[in-house]
Amino acid sequence: CGELFTFGGLDTRGHASDVVQVVDVTTFQQKACLDAGADPTQYVAIKGQGGTIGTLRNTFTVEAWILARAFPPYATVLSKADGGWKTGFALAKYGAGKGDVEEVPQVNFWLTPGYATTKVQAQIEPFVWTHVAGTYDGQNLRIVVNGTTHDTLEFKAEKEEEIEALHYAKADLCIGAHPNKAAWDGLIDEVRIWNVCRADAEIREHMHEPVAAMTPGLVGQWTFNEGAGELCIDSSGNRNHGTIEGGLGRVPSTRHDKPDPNRPLNAGEKRIEDKITTFNKWKEKLVKEQGRSPTKADLLLAPAAITAIARSIGELT
């Protein structure tokens, strides 16, 4: 994918050519994705604690492109956790009951001490490709949807045993299911893990294309473009290769590389846009009156609605 370079050959007159020909093969980097069918025996396992995954601490980011067909209980995009979801982390739907809890189209990012308390969440639309990221900076969890923070939670992990519990060393990193417990029902593409807490702007900058190997902070990147076989290559350069378990399949990706700029905002995006507009108007007024950008104290002393918006969009952490 990308550009094809050809060297040498003959020109139209049959003479040897020293011109390098460059052909744009495709503008879309992702050609395949995982097709998870809500089967908890089917997933990609990145096994062992060696390499860069074993060095994760209390600042990290997980991200993926997802499309949900349904929202079964505890539908899991990725996890690295114990069997009871008390230790570790996951990007997954929370809720196991019947009725409203089960039907809510949402995804959560949770950490130790467990999915029921230490979590942030966002609603997403079914059958729509959505970029979701979970971040942690040692003090706050965030869930970021399509490059914009949707929910935050203050939570500190400072002691060594607390930091180690965040990543549950006994568990493999699994994509598509929490083994033999719960599974995603839909498509998954371009999964990444970082050992840094990525800001919204950084997530937006790279979410539409693969990141170059050995990019600082990049721990693992799985794009599922191998074509066949059980191996899922880690294209981060860190050799955290995965193995397909249970016959999980790949299918051609239906995801577009760039969003349609003319597409109308959905209800959720409109609410976010309105919040950002309200916050920016307040910010512009403060700058005009005081000749400086707002400080953390300004945000805390602002009207409650402005403080709440600042927290929700990542301006106040």
C-alpha positions as CSV (number, residue, x, y, z in Angstrom):
1,C,0.0,0.0,0.0
2,G,1.1,3.6,-0.5
3,E,3.5,4.2,-3.5
4,L,5.1,1.7,-5.9
5,F,8.6,2.6,-7.2
6,T,9.9,1.1,-10.4
7,F,13.6,1.4,-11.5
8,G,15.2,0.8,-15.0
9,G,13.3,-0.8,-17.9
10,L,12.9,0.5,-21.4
11,D,11.3,3.8,-22.5
12,T,8.8,4.0,-25.4
13,R,11.6,4.0,-28.0
14,G,13.1,0.8,-26.5
15,H,16.1,2.6,-24.9
16,A,17.2,1.9,-21.3
17,S,15.6,4.3,-18.9
18,D,17.1,5.7,-15.7
19,V,13.9,7.4,-14.6
20,V,12.3,6.3,-11.3
21,Q,8.6,5.8,-11.8
22,V,6.3,6.4,-8.9
23,V,2.8,5.1,-8.9
24,D,0.2,5.8,-6.1
25,V,-1.2,2.3,-5.4
26,T,-3.8,3.4,-2.9
27,T,-4.6,6.3,-0.5
28,F,-6.1,3.9,2.0
29,Q,-3.7,2.1,4.3
30,Q,-6.0,-0.4,5.8
31,K,-7.3,-3.2,3.5
32,A,-8.5,-5.8,6.1
33,C,-9.9,-6.0,9.6
34,L,-10.9,-8.5,12.2
35,D,-14.5,-9.9,12.1
36,A,-15.5,-10.8,15.6
37,G,-18.8,-12.8,15.9
38,A,-19.4,-12.5,19.7
39,D,-17.6,-15.8,20.2
40,P,-15.3,-15.7,23.3
41,T,-13.2,-18.5,22.0
42,Q,-12.1,-16.4,19.0
43,Y,-9.5,-13.6,19.5
44,V,-6.0,-12.5,18.8
45,A,-3.6,-13.2,21.7
46,I,-0.4,-11.3,22.2
47,K,1.3,-13.7,24.6
48,G,4.0,-13.2,27.2
49,Q,5.3,-10.2,29.2
50,G,8.5,-9.7,27.3
51,G,9.3,-6.7,25.2
52,T,7.6,-3.4,25.4
53,I,4.1,-4.6,26.6
54,G,5.7,-5.8,29.9
55,T,7.1,-2.3,30.5
56,L,3.8,-0.4,30.6
57,R,3.4,1.7,33.7
58,N,0.8,4.2,34.9
59,T,0.7,6.3,31.7
60,F,-0.6,4.7,28.6
61,T,-3.1,4.8,25.8
62,V,-5.1,2.1,24.0
63,E,-6.9,2.7,20.7
64,A,-8.8,1.0,18.0
65,W,-11.2,1.5,15.1
66,I,-14.4,-0.5,15.8
67,L,-17.8,-1.2,14.2
68,A,-20.5,-2.8,16.4
69,R,-23.2,-5.0,15.0
70,A,-24.7,-5.5,18.5
71,F,-23.8,-4.9,22.1
72,P,-23.8,-8.2,24.0
73,P,-22.9,-8.2,27.7
74,Y,-19.3,-7.2,28.3
75,A,-18.5,-7.1,24.6
76,T,-14.7,-6.8,24.5
77,V,-12.6,-4.9,22.0
78,L,-9.4,-5.6,23.9
79,S,-8.4,-6.7,27.4
80,K,-5.4,-7.5,29.6
81,A,-7.1,-8.6,32.8
82,D,-8.0,-11.4,35.1
83,G,-11.0,-13.6,34.6
84,G,-13.3,-11.6,36.8
85,W,-12.3,-8.2,35.4
86,K,-11.0,-7.0,38.8
87,T,-7.4,-6.5,37.9
88,G,-5.9,-5.1,34.6
89,F,-7.5,-3.0,31.9
90,A,-10.0,-3.4,29.0
91,L,-11.7,-1.5,26.3
92,A,-15.2,-3.1,26.4
93,K,-18.9,-2.6,26.9
94,Y,-20.0,-2.8,30.6
95,G,-23.3,-4.4,31.5
96,A,-24.6,-7.9,31.8
97,G,-28.2,-7.6,32.7
98,K,-31.3,-7.8,30.4
99,G,-33.2,-4.8,29.2
100,D,-31.8,-1.3,29.2
101,V,-28.3,-2.1,30.5
102,E,-27.7,-4.7,27.8
103,E,-29.1,-2.6,25.0
104,V,-27.2,0.6,25.6
105,P,-24.8,1.1,22.7
106,Q,-21.7,2.0,24.6
107,V,-18.0,1.2,25.1
108,N,-16.0,1.6,28.3
109,F,-12.4,2.0,29.3
110,W,-11.7,0.6,32.8
111,L,-8.7,-0.1,35.1
112,T,-7.9,-1.9,38.3
113,P,-9.6,-2.1,40.8
114,G,-12.4,-3.1,38.5
115,Y,-14.9,-2.5,35.7
116,A,-17.8,-1.6,38.0
117,T,-16.1,1.5,39.6
118,T,-13.0,2.6,37.8
119,K,-14.3,3.3,34.3
120,V,-15.2,5.9,31.7
121,Q,-17.8,5.4,29.0
122,A,-19.2,6.8,25.8
123,Q,-22.1,5.9,23.6
124,I,-21.4,4.9,20.0
125,E,-23.7,4.2,17.0
126,P,-24.1,0.6,15.8
127,F,-22.9,-0.2,12.2
128,V,-20.7,3.0,12.1
129,W,-17.0,2.9,12.1
130,T,-15.8,4.7,15.2
131,H,-12.4,5.5,16.6
132,V,-12.2,4.9,20.3
133,A,-9.2,5.4,22.7
134,G,-8.7,5.0,26.4
135,T,-6.0,7.0,28.1
136,Y,-4.5,7.2,31.6
137,D,-1.9,9.6,32.9
138,G,-1.6,8.3,36.5
139,Q,-4.3,10.6,37.8
140,N,-7.2,10.6,35.3
141,L,-8.9,8.1,32.9
142,R,-10.3,9.4,29.7
143,I,-12.3,7.9,26.9
144,V,-11.8,9.6,23.5
145,V,-14.2,9.1,20.6
146,N,-13.2,10.2,17.1
147,G,-10.5,12.4,18.6
148,T,-12.6,14.1,21.3
149,T,-12.8,13.4,25.0
150,H,-16.2,12.1,26.1
151,D,-15.7,11.2,29.7
152,T,-13.1,11.5,32.5
153,L,-12.6,10.1,35.9
154,E,-10.0,11.0,38.5
155,F,-8.1,8.0,39.8
156,K,-4.6,7.8,41.1
157,A,-2.2,4.8,40.9
158,E,1.1,5.8,42.5
159,K,2.3,2.8,44.6
160,E,4.2,0.1,42.9
161,E,1.6,-2.6,43.6
162,E,-1.1,-0.3,42.2
163,I,0.8,0.3,39.0
164,E,1.6,-3.4,38.5
165,A,-2.0,-4.3,39.0
166,L,-3.0,-2.0,36.1
167,H,-1.6,-4.4,33.6
168,Y,-2.0,-7.8,35.3
169,A,1.2,-9.6,34.4
170,K,-0.4,-13.1,34.3
171,A,-2.8,-12.2,31.4
172,D,-2.1,-12.0,27.7
173,L,-3.2,-9.0,25.8
174,C,-6.3,-10.1,23.8
175,I,-8.1,-8.4,20.9
176,G,-11.7,-9.3,20.0
177,A,-12.6,-11.1,23.3
178,H,-11.9,-11.6,26.9
179,P,-11.1,-15.3,26.5
180,N,-13.9,-17.7,27.2
181,K,-15.9,-14.9,29.0
182,A,-17.2,-12.3,26.5
183,A,-16.5,-11.1,22.9
184,W,-17.0,-8.2,20.5
185,D,-19.8,-8.5,17.9
186,G,-18.5,-6.5,14.9
187,L,-15.3,-5.4,13.2
188,I,-12.0,-4.2,14.7
189,D,-9.2,-2.5,12.9
190,E,-5.9,-0.8,13.6
191,V,-5.3,-1.5,17.3
192,R,-2.5,0.4,19.1
193,I,-1.0,0.6,22.5
194,W,1.3,3.5,23.7
195,N,3.3,3.9,26.9
196,V,2.3,7.6,27.0
197,C,-1.0,9.4,27.6
198,R,-2.0,10.7,24.2
199,A,-3.8,14.1,24.0
200,D,-6.9,14.5,21.8
201,A,-5.0,16.4,19.2
202,E,-2.3,13.6,19.0
203,I,-5.0,10.9,18.6
204,R,-6.8,12.9,15.9
205,E,-3.5,13.5,14.0
206,H,-2.8,9.8,13.5
207,M,-6.1,8.0,13.7
208,H,-6.7,7.8,10.0
209,E,-3.4,6.1,9.0
210,P,-0.9,3.7,10.5
211,V,1.9,5.1,12.6
212,A,5.5,4.7,11.5
213,A,7.5,1.9,13.1
214,M,9.6,2.9,16.1
215,T,7.6,6.1,16.7
216,P,8.5,7.2,20.3
217,G,5.9,5.9,22.8
218,L,4.4,3.3,20.4
219,V,4.4,-0.1,22.0
220,G,2.3,-2.1,19.6
221,Q,0.3,-1.7,16.4
222,W,-1.8,-4.4,14.7
223,T,-3.4,-3.7,11.4
224,F,-4.5,-7.3,10.4
225,N,-3.4,-7.0,6.8
226,E,-1.4,-10.2,6.6
227,G,-3.9,-11.7,4.1
228,A,-3.9,-15.2,5.6
229,G,-2.5,-17.4,8.4
230,E,-2.7,-17.2,12.2
231,L,0.1,-14.6,12.7
232,C,-0.9,-10.9,13.3
233,I,2.2,-8.8,12.8
234,D,3.0,-6.0,15.2
235,S,4.0,-3.2,12.8
236,S,5.3,-0.9,15.6
237,G,8.8,-2.5,15.3
238,N,8.6,-4.0,18.8
239,R,7.8,-7.6,17.7
240,N,4.8,-8.0,19.9
241,H,3.2,-10.3,17.3
242,G,-0.1,-11.9,18.0
243,T,-1.7,-15.2,17.2
244,I,-5.3,-15.9,16.0
245,E,-7.1,-18.2,18.4
246,G,-10.3,-20.2,17.6
247,G,-10.4,-19.3,13.9
248,L,-11.2,-15.6,14.2
249,G,-11.4,-14.3,10.7
250,R,-10.3,-11.3,8.7
251,V,-12.5,-9.6,6.1
252,P,-12.0,-6.7,3.7
253,S,-12.3,-3.4,5.6
254,T,-15.2,-1.1,4.9
255,R,-13.7,1.8,6.7
256,H,-12.9,5.0,4.8
257,D,-9.5,6.6,5.3
258,K,-11.0,10.1,5.7
259,P,-14.4,11.2,7.0
260,D,-16.8,12.9,4.6
261,P,-16.5,16.6,5.4
262,N,-20.1,17.2,4.2
263,R,-21.7,14.5,6.4
264,P,-24.1,16.1,8.8
265,L,-23.2,15.7,12.5
266,N,-25.1,13.1,14.4
267,A,-26.8,13.9,17.7
268,G,-23.8,13.0,19.8
269,E,-21.4,14.9,17.7
270,K,-23.8,17.9,17.7
271,R,-23.8,17.9,21.5
272,I,-20.0,17.9,21.6
273,E,-19.8,20.7,19.0
274,D,-22.2,22.8,21.1
275,K,-20.2,22.2,24.2
276,I,-17.0,23.3,22.5
277,T,-18.6,26.4,21.0
278,T,-19.9,27.4,24.5
279,F,-16.5,26.9,26.1
280,N,-14.7,28.8,23.3
281,K,-17.0,31.8,23.7
282,W,-16.3,31.8,27.5
283,K,-12.6,31.5,26.8
284,E,-12.6,34.3,24.2
285,K,-14.4,36.6,26.6
286,L,-11.9,35.9,29.4
287,V,-8.9,36.5,27.1
288,K,-10.5,39.8,25.9
289,E,-11.2,41.0,29.4
290,Q,-8.0,39.9,31.1
291,G,-5.5,39.7,28.3
292,R,-4.4,36.1,29.1
293,S,-5.4,32.5,28.6
294,P,-7.5,30.8,31.3
295,T,-5.6,29.1,34.1
296,K,-6.7,26.0,36.0
297,A,-7.9,28.2,38.7
298,D,-10.1,30.1,36.2
299,L,-11.6,26.9,35.0
300,L,-12.4,25.8,38.6
301,L,-13.9,29.1,39.5
302,A,-15.9,29.4,36.3
303,P,-19.7,28.7,36.2
304,A,-20.4,25.1,36.9
305,A,-21.5,24.4,33.3
306,I,-18.1,25.7,32.0
307,T,-16.1,23.7,34.5
308,A,-18.1,20.6,33.5
309,I,-17.5,21.2,29.8
310,A,-13.8,21.8,30.4
311,R,-13.5,18.4,32.2
312,S,-15.4,16.6,29.5
313,I,-13.3,17.9,26.6
314,G,-10.0,17.5,28.3
315,E,-9.2,21.1,29.0
316,L,-9.3,20.5,32.8
317,T,-7.7,17.3,34.1
